[in-house]
Amino acid sequence: MGTLNKLIEDSKSVPQNIYYKTIKNKPLTLGNQEEALTNSRMSYYFAREYIPGSDIKALQAKACERPVYAYKFGMFIYGADRDFCFKHASKSARYKKLIK
């Protein structure tokens, strides 16, 4: 039982980044945008929350650094520049064949 209590206590110190908050349905605020702009994956997940006042262009630029998130951003984020996203996504052969 001591080990279980230690694990529970340690889990409270797990960094609750944007990805963690979105999968656990915890609310994000505009204040989390700065953190989102440090990583392509987090930029995409932050943009998915459609927080009023968020900078879609900056989030898009960061997300498009990786083809997988460029493709997802172009497909699923309202207000995204699809041409810009798909141009970056097409750098990967995997996503190039999905773009028509």
Backbone as CSV, one residue per row, in Angstrom:
resi,resn,N_x,N_y,N_z,CA_x,CA_y,CA_z,C_x,C_y,C_z
1,MET,0.821,-1.202,0.000,0.000,0.000,0.000,0.861,1.261,0.000
2,GLY,2.037,1.186,0.610,2.939,2.332,0.647,3.390,2.735,-0.742
3,THR,3.621,1.741,-1.618,4.047,2.025,-2.985,2.945,2.742,-3.757
4,LEU,1.703,2.299,-3.571,0.576,2.934,-4.250,0.442,4.389,-3.816
5,ASN,0.559,4.650,-2.536,0.475,6.023,-2.030,1.603,6.878,-2.595
6,LYS,2.799,6.288,-2.720,3.945,7.016,-3.275,3.681,7.362,-4.746
7,LEU,3.129,6.402,-5.516,2.809,6.660,-6.917,1.763,7.761,-7.065
8,ILE,0.753,7.717,-6.232,-0.302,8.745,-6.274,0.282,10.112,-5.946
9,GLU,1.145,10.175,-4.939,1.771,11.433,-4.555,2.677,11.948,-5.676
10,ASP,3.449,11.036,-6.291,4.341,11.428,-7.384,3.566,11.900,-8.603
11,SER,2.394,11.333,-8.849,1.611,11.710,-10.032,1.122,13.147,-9.952
12,LYS,1.044,13.689,-8.768,0.604,15.076,-8.619,1.645,16.054,-9.135
13,SER,2.895,15.606,-9.236,3.956,16.490,-9.718,4.210,16.350,-11.215
14,VAL,3.420,15.526,-11.905,3.566,15.373,-13.345,3.237,16.702,-14.013
15,PRO,4.093,17.157,-14.933,3.796,18.424,-15.594,2.478,18.341,-16.370
16,GLN,1.600,19.248,-16.107,0.307,19.233,-16.786,0.370,20.205,-17.960
17,ASN,1.011,19.727,-19.030,1.124,20.566,-20.215,-0.202,20.561,-20.985
18,ILE,-0.217,21.249,-22.092,-1.444,21.407,-22.870,-1.990,20.071,-23.350
19,TYR,-1.108,19.209,-23.830,-1.569,17.891,-24.301,-2.242,17.134,-23.155
20,TYR,-1.621,17.137,-21.994,-2.189,16.454,-20.827,-3.557,17.044,-20.474
21,LYS,-3.648,18.368,-20.485,-4.915,19.009,-20.125,-6.023,18.687,-21.122
22,THR,-5.685,18.610,-22.406,-6.729,18.331,-23.397,-7.221,16.894,-23.306
23,ILE,-6.325,15.930,-23.051,-6.797,14.550,-22.966,-7.529,14.280,-21.659
24,LYS,-7.285,15.094,-20.654,-7.979,14.939,-19.371,-9.168,15.899,-19.239
25,ASN,-9.513,16.582,-20.334,-10.637,17.522,-20.369,-10.539,18.614,-19.316
26,LYS,-9.336,19.099,-19.093,-9.138,20.219,-18.171,-9.149,21.501,-18.998
27,PRO,-9.673,22.573,-18.460,-9.820,23.800,-19.258,-8.480,24.474,-19.571
28,LEU,-8.388,24.978,-20.790,-7.245,25.774,-21.206,-7.679,27.227,-21.264
29,THR,-6.733,28.115,-21.050,-7.021,29.540,-21.134,-6.047,30.188,-22.110
30,LEU,-6.300,31.424,-22.435,-5.425,32.166,-23.328,-4.009,32.249,-22.759
31,GLY,-3.900,32.172,-21.457,-2.587,32.196,-20.808,-1.724,30.992,-21.158
32,ASN,-2.324,29.910,-21.606,-1.571,28.718,-21.990,-0.974,28.815,-23.391
33,GLN,-1.304,29.869,-24.123,-0.839,29.986,-25.501,0.683,30.084,-25.582
34,GLU,1.297,30.777,-24.650,2.759,30.913,-24.671,3.425,29.538,-24.591
35,GLU,2.906,28.682,-23.737,3.428,27.320,-23.637,3.184,26.554,-24.939
36,ALA,2.031,26.758,-25.539,1.683,26.056,-26.774,2.639,26.393,-27.904
37,LEU,3.138,27.603,-27.914,4.012,28.044,-28.993,5.439,27.516,-28.878
38,THR,5.690,26.648,-27.911,7.022,26.065,-27.760,7.148,24.719,-28.466
39,ASN,6.028,24.180,-28.949,6.039,22.826,-29.487,4.960,22.675,-30.556
40,SER,5.273,21.992,-31.646,4.311,21.811,-32.742,3.056,21.075,-32.288
41,ARG,3.257,20.013,-31.559,2.129,19.203,-31.090,1.205,20.005,-30.182
42,MET,1.806,20.745,-29.235,0.984,21.517,-28.309,0.283,22.673,-29.023
43,SER,0.917,23.240,-30.044,0.267,24.309,-30.811,-1.001,23.792,-31.474
44,TYR,-0.914,22.598,-32.043,-2.096,22.004,-32.680,-3.194,21.735,-31.653
45,TYR,-2.837,21.118,-30.540,-3.845,20.794,-29.530,-4.462,22.052,-28.911
46,PHE,-3.663,23.101,-28.748,-4.199,24.350,-28.223,-5.185,24.958,-29.218
47,ALA,-4.823,24.960,-30.492,-5.698,25.529,-31.530,-7.005,24.752,-31.621
48,ARG,-6.966,23.472,-31.349,-8.167,22.639,-31.395,-9.220,23.064,-30.379
49,GLU,-8.805,23.756,-29.346,-9.730,24.186,-28.296,-10.518,25.436,-28.675
50,TYR,-10.142,26.115,-29.754,-10.849,27.309,-30.242,-11.062,28.342,-29.131
51,ILE,-9.985,28.767,-28.517,-10.057,29.755,-27.447,-10.100,31.150,-28.070
52,PRO,-11.152,31.923,-27.760,-11.268,33.269,-28.344,-10.045,34.125,-28.010
53,GLY,-9.544,34.822,-29.022,-8.397,35.700,-28.833,-7.059,35.027,-29.084
54,SER,-7.062,33.726,-29.361,-5.782,33.058,-29.604,-5.238,33.456,-30.977
55,ASP,-3.937,33.431,-31.099,-3.254,33.852,-32.324,-3.101,32.639,-33.246
56,ILE,-4.077,32.434,-34.118,-4.106,31.266,-34.999,-2.893,31.252,-35.934
57,LYS,-2.478,32.408,-36.417,-1.332,32.476,-37.345,-0.051,31.994,-36.662
58,ALA,0.185,32.419,-35.435,1.387,31.988,-34.715,1.314,30.497,-34.379
59,LEU,0.141,30.037,-33.958,-0.032,28.615,-33.658,0.162,27.784,-34.925
60,GLN,-0.362,28.276,-36.030,-0.234,27.578,-37.307,1.233,27.488,-37.721
61,ALA,1.964,28.569,-37.585,3.380,28.581,-37.973,4.170,27.551,-37.167
62,LYS,3.891,27.464,-35.886,4.602,26.495,-35.040,4.172,25.072,-35.369
63,ALA,2.887,24.852,-35.535,2.380,23.499,-35.837,2.922,23.012,-37.172
64,CYS,3.107,23.905,-38.112,3.544,23.513,-39.454,5.029,23.197,-39.538
65,GLU,5.721,23.229,-38.429,7.122,22.816,-38.419,7.249,21.300,-38.589
66,ARG,6.187,20.578,-38.293,6.169,19.122,-38.486,5.030,18.769,-39.421
67,PRO,5.292,17.950,-40.441,4.270,17.632,-41.438,2.976,17.051,-40.869
68,VAL,3.061,16.222,-39.867,1.849,15.616,-39.310,0.913,16.675,-38.749
69,TYR,1.455,17.636,-38.020,0.608,18.676,-37.437,0.225,19.738,-38.467
70,ALA,1.050,19.913,-39.491,0.677,20.816,-40.588,-0.571,20.279,-41.284
71,TYR,-0.581,18.973,-41.543,-1.734,18.351,-42.193,-2.985,18.447,-41.311
72,LYS,-2.838,18.092,-40.045,-3.977,18.143,-39.125,-4.491,19.566,-38.954
73,PHE,-3.573,20.525,-38.863,-3.974,21.923,-38.701,-4.792,22.376,-39.896
74,GLY,-4.310,22.068,-41.084,-5.022,22.457,-42.297,-6.381,21.790,-42.429
75,MET,-6.485,20.567,-41.963,-7.735,19.814,-42.083,-8.779,20.197,-41.029
76,PHE,-8.346,20.423,-39.805,-9.295,20.482,-38.695,-9.414,21.808,-37.955
77,ILE,-8.574,22.779,-38.253,-8.617,24.035,-37.502,-9.304,25.117,-38.330
78,TYR,-10.374,25.657,-37.762,-11.125,26.730,-38.406,-10.244,27.977,-38.470
79,GLY,-10.166,28.581,-39.628,-9.385,29.797,-39.800,-7.952,29.554,-40.235
80,ALA,-7.585,28.292,-40.420,-6.220,27.981,-40.854,-6.059,28.294,-42.342
81,ASP,-4.860,28.649,-42.714,-4.515,28.858,-44.116,-4.160,27.484,-44.679
82,ARG,-5.122,26.858,-45.322,-4.948,25.477,-45.788,-3.796,25.335,-46.772
83,ASP,-3.625,26.294,-47.660,-2.529,26.217,-48.627,-1.169,26.210,-47.922
84,PHE,-1.022,27.083,-46.938,0.219,27.153,-46.168,0.466,25.825,-45.444
85,CYS,-0.562,25.317,-44.779,-0.428,24.064,-44.028,-0.105,22.892,-44.944
86,PHE,-0.824,22.786,-46.047,-0.616,21.658,-46.942,0.732,21.728,-47.657
87,LYS,1.227,22.943,-47.873,2.565,23.089,-48.457,3.603,22.471,-47.516
88,HIS,3.446,22.726,-46.228,4.377,22.176,-45.238,4.138,20.686,-45.004
89,ALA,2.917,20.263,-45.069,2.609,18.845,-44.883,3.144,18.006,-46.033
90,SER,3.184,18.584,-47.213,3.624,17.822,-48.384,5.121,17.550,-48.392
91,LYS,5.847,18.051,-47.408,7.274,17.728,-47.281,7.464,16.263,-46.900
92,SER,6.410,15.652,-46.415,6.434,14.234,-46.083,5.635,13.472,-47.160
93,ALA,6.226,12.409,-47.673,5.545,11.621,-48.709,4.224,11.058,-48.212
94,ARG,4.164,10.748,-46.934,2.947,10.196,-46.342,1.763,11.149,-46.482
95,TYR,1.992,12.427,-46.207,0.905,13.406,-46.256,0.729,13.987,-47.653
96,LYS,1.781,13.960,-48.443,1.704,14.492,-49.808,0.639,13.747,-50.612
97,LYS,0.557,12.417,-50.434,-0.421,11.654,-51.195,-1.858,11.829,-50.667
98,LEU,-2.004,12.339,-49.434,-3.347,12.586,-48.888,-3.921,13.928,-49.342
99,ILE,-3.044,14.827,-49.733,-3.468,16.172,-50.144,-3.835,16.152,-51.616
100,LYS,-5.024,16.618,-51.906,-5.490,16.644,-53.305,-5.841,18.039,-53.724
